[in-house]
Amino acid sequence: MNVAVAPEFTARVRRNEPLSRHTSWHVGGPAEVFFNPRDRAELAAFLRALPATVPIHWIGLGSNLLVRDGGIAGVVISTHGTLDALARLSDTSVRGEAGLACARIARACIKWGLGPAEFFAGIPGTLGGALAMNAGAFGGETWQHVLAVETIDRAGRTHQRDRGEYRIGYREVIPPTSDEWFLAAELSFERRPGAHESEVRVLLARRKAAQPIGEWSCGSVFTNPPGDHAARLIESAGLKGFRIGDASVSHKHANFIINHGQASAADIERLIAHVQGTVERVHGIRLRPEVRILGVAG
Ligand SMILES: Cc1cc2nc3c(=O)[nH]c(=O)nc-3n(C[C@H](O)[C@H](O)[C@H](O)COP(=O)(O)OP(=O)(O)OC[C@H]3O[C@@H](n4cnc5c(N)ncnc54)[C@H](O)[C@@H]3O)c2cc1C
């Protein structure tokens, strides 16, 4: 499609921005229009000026996204590096904006004597992405801590919503309405005086020992089926190291797929389908992708 943006935004958007620059797998074709708002007012004005038929996608740090090689038609809004304020609201609650890196929540809560928030240090995404995914690690989950959220709709109007308006599951969040995105969240924690940064370091060291941290991946590709682990099923189906193009199933953690440098999104998507098919044939279990797959084939 040919997205028309209002004249005041012509110089503020990037056209045909390669999304491989914005995803942790380092793959993905271009966004027709890419917009990184400076602040809430600019975001609201941009949304208000956008024709109602233009598709809108949001990304945070792209750490859970497979964007296909043909890219994304319409507008991609990125909150990374902006909309990232974090403030203490009360004795036990904080307010973070959607573009905030999760690791900052972990560090700030430790400084403020609040917890348990250390698990946020293990999620290499933004708070907006964590809210959309109900991201979790080390036994903690984002929505265990959500009191309320602030959202914005495609007309640029903001809404305050209570936690109870969302249906929350494992890596699943069903909003009360579509076409609304997270701007901020109020999170509650317990008083944990004496919490120390070393607790985060211990968790991250544990993770580094078990996962291929530092390589190009999207974390876990599949959710764990009830009572089992996707990694165990993939490994026991003999798939560790299985390769398509420059993408392979990690030797270190079988639920990770690594881009060794030159993989295309199509390589990764084919590998995902191969893993799904093989696990289903061997174990009779259909794995559900945790990663979000977007865009058109190249
Ligand atoms: C090495 C590695 C380890 C990981 N470990 C974990 C882990 O332990 N636990 C875990 O849960 N995940 C893990 N992940 C996956 C990923 O970090 C999380 O899913 C994270 O929450 C995604 O955040 P993001 O900002 O990168 O979102 P993106 O990947 O950019 O987007 C993910 C989804 O969120 C939506 N979204 C983003 N921002 C908003 C917004 N403001 N409003 C509405 N929707 C929005 C997007 O549209 C998309 O559907 C890991 C990833 C990597 C690379």
The ligand as a MOL file (V3000), in Angstrom:
LIG
                    3D

  0  0  0     0  0            999 V3000
M  V30 BEGIN CTAB
M  V30 COUNTS 53 58 0 0 0
M  V30 BEGIN ATOM
M  V30 1 C 18.0010 -14.0870 24.6010 0
M  V30 2 C 16.5250 -13.9460 24.8600 0
M  V30 3 C 15.9910 -14.4190 26.0490 0
M  V30 4 C 14.6150 -14.2930 26.2970 0
M  V30 5 N 14.1200 -14.7580 27.4700 0
M  V30 6 C 12.8070 -14.6060 27.7520 0
M  V30 7 C 12.2690 -15.0720 29.0040 0
M  V30 8 O 12.9590 -15.5720 29.8650 0
M  V30 9 N 10.9390 -14.9140 29.2040 0
M  V30 10 C 10.1230 -14.3420 28.2900 0
M  V30 11 O 8.9190 -14.2040 28.5490 0
M  V30 12 N 10.5960 -13.9030 27.1020 0
M  V30 13 C 11.9160 -14.0210 26.8190 0
M  V30 14 N 12.4010 -13.5830 25.6070 0
M  V30 15 C 11.4550 -13.0550 24.6000 0
M  V30 16 C 11.2240 -11.5410 24.6680 0
M  V30 17 O 12.3180 -10.8600 25.2540 0
M  V30 18 C 9.9410 -11.1820 25.4160 0
M  V30 19 O 8.7970 -11.7550 24.8000 0
M  V30 20 C 9.7400 -9.6660 25.5200 0
M  V30 21 O 8.6630 -9.3960 26.3790 0
M  V30 22 C 9.4770 -8.9990 24.1650 0
M  V30 23 O 9.5790 -7.5960 24.3630 0
M  V30 24 P 9.9240 -6.6350 23.1490 0
M  V30 25 O 9.8870 -5.2460 23.6540 0
M  V30 26 O 11.1960 -7.0510 22.5030 0
M  V30 27 O 8.6830 -6.8990 22.2200 0
M  V30 28 P 8.6770 -7.1840 20.6410 0
M  V30 29 O 9.3990 -8.4470 20.3510 0
M  V30 30 O 9.1090 -5.9690 19.9250 0
M  V30 31 O 7.1170 -7.4210 20.4180 0
M  V30 32 C 6.4870 -8.5760 20.9670 0
M  V30 33 C 4.9720 -8.3770 20.8910 0
M  V30 34 O 4.6170 -7.2870 21.7450 0
M  V30 35 C 3.8610 -6.3270 21.0240 0
M  V30 36 N 4.1330 -5.0080 21.5950 0
M  V30 37 C 5.3420 -4.4210 21.7930 0
M  V30 38 N 5.1800 -3.2190 22.3790 0
M  V30 39 C 3.8400 -3.0610 22.5440 0
M  V30 40 C 3.0290 -2.0200 23.1020 0
M  V30 41 N 3.5550 -0.9050 23.6050 0
M  V30 42 N 1.6750 -2.1920 23.1100 0
M  V30 43 C 1.1150 -3.3120 22.6060 0
M  V30 44 N 1.8300 -4.3340 22.0660 0
M  V30 45 C 3.1830 -4.2030 22.0470 0
M  V30 46 C 4.3230 -6.4700 19.5780 0
M  V30 47 O 3.3480 -5.9720 18.6860 0
M  V30 48 C 4.5010 -7.9740 19.4830 0
M  V30 49 O 3.2520 -8.5960 19.2340 0
M  V30 50 C 13.7690 -13.6820 25.3400 0
M  V30 51 C 14.3230 -13.1870 24.1410 0
M  V30 52 C 15.6830 -13.3040 23.9050 0
M  V30 53 C 16.2490 -12.7340 22.6340 0
M  V30 END ATOM
M  V30 BEGIN BOND
M  V30 1 1 1 2
M  V30 2 1 2 3
M  V30 3 2 2 52
M  V30 4 2 3 4
M  V30 5 1 4 5
M  V30 6 1 4 50
M  V30 7 2 5 6
M  V30 8 1 6 7
M  V30 9 1 6 13
M  V30 10 2 7 8
M  V30 11 1 7 9
M  V30 12 1 9 10
M  V30 13 2 10 11
M  V30 14 1 10 12
M  V30 15 2 12 13
M  V30 16 1 13 14
M  V30 17 1 14 15
M  V30 18 1 14 50
M  V30 19 1 15 16
M  V30 20 1 16 17
M  V30 21 1 16 18
M  V30 22 1 18 19
M  V30 23 1 18 20
M  V30 24 1 20 21
M  V30 25 1 20 22
M  V30 26 1 22 23
M  V30 27 1 23 24
M  V30 28 2 24 25
M  V30 29 1 24 26
M  V30 30 1 24 27
M  V30 31 1 27 28
M  V30 32 2 28 29
M  V30 33 1 28 30
M  V30 34 1 28 31
M  V30 35 1 31 32
M  V30 36 1 32 33
M  V30 37 1 33 34
M  V30 38 1 33 48
M  V30 39 1 34 35
M  V30 40 1 35 36
M  V30 41 1 35 46
M  V30 42 1 36 37
M  V30 43 1 36 45
M  V30 44 2 37 38
M  V30 45 1 38 39
M  V30 46 1 39 40
M  V30 47 2 39 45
M  V30 48 1 40 41
M  V30 49 2 40 42
M  V30 50 1 42 43
M  V30 51 2 43 44
M  V30 52 1 44 45
M  V30 53 1 46 47
M  V30 54 1 46 48
M  V30 55 1 48 49
M  V30 56 2 50 51
M  V30 57 1 51 52
M  V30 58 1 52 53
M  V30 END BOND
M  V30 END CTAB
M  END
